[in-house]
Amino acid sequence: MARPQKSDSEKAIALIRKNEDEYKAYKKLLQKHLTQEKDNDTRVFQWELGQLIYQSTEDAKKDNKHYGENFVDRFSVALGYESSSVLRSSARVYERWPEEKDGLFNRELKKILNMKSKADRRLSWTHLSHLYWEKDKEHTLELVHKCLDHSWNAKELHQHIQKQRKSERKGVGGRPPSMHKNAADCMENMQSQLNAFLNSWENSWFSDDFNLADVIKTEPASSNLKDDVEMLVSVMDEVVDHIAKISPKLSKAVDDMTKELNGEIVKKIRATSEQKEERRKRLQRKSHAAKTAKV
């Protein structure tokens, strides 16, 4: 008799159980879901989830047995969320409006949650997740008023913030875009991005206990999974093709950089030689002048 296939949630929970601290954090999160009261403000519930996720992240950073930032992905799967964006946005909102020092709910956020339009509408949780990027309190309240007065949905608020930030970057005195100074700077930046990508892959939550290739061979894959794999392969092929196309440029950049460095070295050697020769001639002139003076 064939063994029943484990669900994604069961697999995630099995991985979570392997780390005691992570499992404790997950149980708190699960308990919060189980005790949620339907009559309560869901935005407050999301903030409370964010408090648990944010605290777990901070604890994980301080602990030598760091179980990785991707534990949020495992929690999301274990709790039945379609993606980790829900828990991650909760953590961001809590980071923006954390618990007060006296242990009470954040006063600024409480004020925002209670604000409403003439039509008795309030901001949604998605509105709050976009307001996370605005750190200035006064400006944040201005945006809240605009949302309520003009009945902006979350998408319209996001577009307004993006447009505003873009115009600020173009303004006088704004931060100029980061440009590569030379070939060496360009290659160093590319190497840094590549290392970040490799570290992200190596530290992914399934890397040690999950082999995608083996799963596809041994388990019946859903159509969605097949589509995702095909898309990933296609994207990787495009990356390889793109690298092949730009490799001549990279080779030329390396050659130019090498020539540039060699040129600088040659210049220094020549300058040093010229200085030595000039010093020798100067000493000869002094010696000749001294001998002439004695005569």
C-alpha positions in Angstrom: 0.0 0.0 0.0 1.4 3.3 -1.0 2.2 5.8 1.7 0.1 9.0 1.6 1.9 12.0 0.3 2.7 14.7 2.9 1.2 18.1 2.2 3.4 21.2 1.8 2.2 22.3 5.3 3.3 19.0 6.9 6.7 19.2 5.2 7.2 22.8 6.4 6.2 21.9 10.0 8.6 18.9 9.9 11.4 21.3 9.0 10.4 23.8 11.7 10.5 21.1 14.4 14.2 20.5 13.7 15.1 23.8 15.4 13.8 24.2 19.0 13.8 28.0 18.9 12.1 28.2 15.6 9.4 25.7 16.7 8.7 27.8 19.8 8.3 30.9 17.6 6.0 29.0 15.3 3.8 27.8 18.2 3.3 31.4 19.3 2.3 32.3 15.8 -0.1 29.4 15.5 -1.7 30.2 18.9 -2.3 33.7 17.8 -4.2 32.4 14.7 -6.2 30.0 16.7 -7.3 32.6 19.3 -8.1 35.3 16.8 -11.5 36.8 17.4 -13.4 37.6 14.3 -14.9 40.8 15.8 -11.5 42.4 16.3 -9.9 44.7 13.8 -8.0 42.5 11.4 -5.4 45.3 11.0 -4.6 45.0 14.7 -4.3 41.2 14.3 -1.9 41.7 11.4 0.2 44.1 13.5 0.3 41.5 16.3 1.5 38.9 13.8 4.2 41.3 12.7 5.3 41.7 16.3 5.9 38.0 16.5 7.7 37.8 13.2 9.8 40.8 13.8 10.8 39.6 17.3 11.6 36.1 15.9 13.8 37.7 13.3 15.7 39.8 15.9 16.1 36.7 18.1 17.4 34.7 15.2 20.0 37.4 14.4 21.3 37.4 18.0 21.4 33.6 18.3 24.5 31.8 17.1 22.2 29.0 16.0 20.7 31.3 13.4 17.9 29.4 11.6 17.9 31.8 8.7 15.6 34.6 7.4 13.7 32.1 5.3 12.0 30.7 8.4 9.2 33.2 7.4 8.7 31.1 4.2 8.3 28.0 6.3 5.9 29.7 8.7 3.8 30.9 5.8 3.5 27.4 4.2 2.8 25.8 7.6 0.0 28.2 8.3 -1.5 27.9 4.9 -0.7 31.2 3.3 -0.3 31.3 -0.4 2.9 33.4 -0.1 5.2 34.8 2.6 4.2 38.4 1.6 1.5 38.5 4.3 3.8 37.8 7.2 6.6 39.9 5.8 4.4 42.9 5.3 3.2 42.4 8.9 6.7 42.5 10.2 7.5 45.7 8.2 4.4 47.5 9.5 5.4 46.5 13.1 8.9 47.7 12.4 7.5 51.1 11.3 5.1 51.4 14.3 6.5 49.2 17.1 5.1 48.6 20.5 5.5 51.6 22.9 8.1 51.5 25.6 5.3 51.2 28.2 4.1 48.0 26.4 1.0 49.7 24.8 -0.1 49.7 21.2 1.7 52.2 19.1 -0.1 55.6 19.6 0.7 56.9 16.1 -0.7 53.8 14.4 -3.7 53.8 16.7 -4.5 57.4 15.6 -4.2 56.4 11.9 -6.4 53.3 12.4 -9.1 55.5 13.9 -9.1 58.1 11.1 -11.9 57.8 8.6 -13.4 59.6 5.6 -16.7 61.4 5.3 -18.1 58.1 3.9 -16.9 56.3 7.0 -14.1 54.5 5.2 -10.8 53.6 6.9 -7.4 52.7 5.6 -6.9 49.0 4.7 -3.9 46.9 5.8 -2.4 47.2 2.3 -2.5 51.0 2.7 -0.5 50.6 5.9 2.0 48.3 4.2 2.7 51.1 1.6 2.9 53.8 4.3 5.8 51.8 5.8 8.2 53.5 3.4 7.3 57.0 4.8 9.3 57.5 7.9 8.3 61.1 8.6 5.3 61.3 10.9 3.9 64.6 9.6 4.2 63.5 6.0 2.6 60.1 6.8 -0.4 61.9 8.3 -0.6 64.1 5.2 -0.8 61.0 3.0 -3.4 59.4 5.2 -5.6 62.5 4.9 -5.1 62.5 1.1 -6.1 58.8 0.9 -9.3 59.5 2.9 -10.2 62.8 1.2 -9.7 61.5 -2.3 -10.8 57.9 -1.6 -7.5 56.5 -2.9 -7.2 52.7 -3.0 -4.0 51.1 -2.0 -2.7 51.0 -5.6 -3.3 54.7 -6.0 -1.5 55.4 -2.8 1.5 53.3 -3.9 1.6 55.1 -7.3 1.6 58.4 -5.5 4.4 57.5 -3.2 6.5 56.1 -6.1 6.0 59.2 -8.2 6.8 61.4 -5.2 10.0 59.5 -4.4 11.0 59.6 -8.1 10.6 63.4 -8.3 12.6 63.8 -5.0 15.5 61.9 -6.5 15.6 64.2 -9.5 15.4 67.4 -7.4 18.3 69.8 -6.8 20.5 68.4 -4.1 19.0 64.9 -4.4 21.1 61.8 -4.3 22.6 61.2 -7.8 22.3 57.7 -9.3 25.1 55.3 -8.5 27.4 55.1 -11.5 30.4 52.8 -12.0 33.6 54.8 -11.9 35.7 52.4 -14.0 35.9 48.8 -15.2 37.2 47.6 -11.8 34.3 49.2 -9.9 31.8 47.7 -12.4 33.3 44.2 -12.0 33.4 44.5 -8.2 29.8 45.4 -8.1 28.8 42.5 -10.4 30.9 40.1 -8.2 29.1 41.4 -5.1 25.6 40.8 -6.7 26.6 37.3 -7.9 27.8 36.4 -4.3 24.6 37.7 -2.9 22.6 35.5 -5.3 24.6 32.4 -4.5 24.4 33.0 -0.7 20.6 33.5 -1.0 20.3 30.2 -2.9 22.6 28.2 -0.6 20.8 29.5 2.5 17.3 28.9 1.2 15.1 26.9 3.6 14.9 23.8 1.3 18.5 23.5 0.2 19.6 20.9 2.8 16.4 18.8 2.9 14.8 19.3 -0.5 16.1 18.4 -3.9 13.8 19.7 -6.7 15.3 17.5 -9.3 14.7 14.3 -7.2 11.2 15.4 -6.3 10.2 15.9 -9.9 11.6 12.4 -10.8 9.9 10.5 -8.0 6.7 12.4 -7.2 3.8 13.4 -9.5 4.3 17.1 -10.1 1.4 19.4 -10.5 0.9 21.4 -13.7 1.7 24.6 -11.8 5.0 23.1 -10.6 5.9 22.0 -14.1 5.1 25.4 -15.5 7.2 27.1 -12.8 10.2 24.8 -13.5 9.9 25.4 -17.2 9.8 29.1 -16.6 12.8 28.9 -14.3 14.8 26.9 -16.9 13.8 29.4 -19.5 15.0 32.3 -17.4 18.3 30.6 -16.6 18.8 30.0 -20.3 18.2 33.7 -20.9 20.7 34.6 -18.2 23.3 32.2 -19.8 22.7 33.7 -23.2 23.0 37.2 -21.9 26.3 36.4 -20.1 27.6 34.9 -23.4 26.7 38.1 -25.2 28.3 40.4 -22.7 31.4 38.2 -22.1 33.3 40.0 -24.9 32.6 43.3 -23.2 33.8 41.8 -19.9 36.9 40.5 -21.6 37.6 43.9 -23.1 36.9 45.5 -19.8 39.5 43.2 -18.1 42.0 43.9 -20.9 41.4 47.7 -20.6 41.7 47.5 -16.9 44.9 45.5 -17.1 46.4 47.9 -19.7 45.4 50.8 -17.5 47.0 49.3 -14.4 50.2 48.4 -16.4 50.3 51.8 -17.8 50.1 53.4 -14.3 52.9 51.0 -13.2 55.1 52.0 -16.2 54.5 55.6 -15.5 55.6 55.3 -11.9 58.7 53.4 -12.9 59.5 56.0 -15.6 58.8 58.8 -13.2 61.1 57.2 -10.6 63.9 56.8 -13.2 63.5 60.4 -14.4 63.7 61.6 -10.8 66.8 59.6 -10.1 68.4 60.9 -13.3 67.5 64.5 -12.5 68.9 64.1 -9.0 72.1 62.6 -10.4 72.5 65.6 -12.8 71.7 68.1 -10.0 74.4 66.5 -7.8 76.9 66.7 -10.7 76.1 70.4 -11.2 76.6 71.1 -7.5 79.9 69.2 -7.5 81.1 71.1 -10.6 80.1 74.4 -9.1 81.9 73.5 -5.9 85.1 72.6 -7.7 84.9 75.8 -9.8 84.5 77.9 -6.7 87.6 76.4 -5.1 89.7 77.1 -8.2 
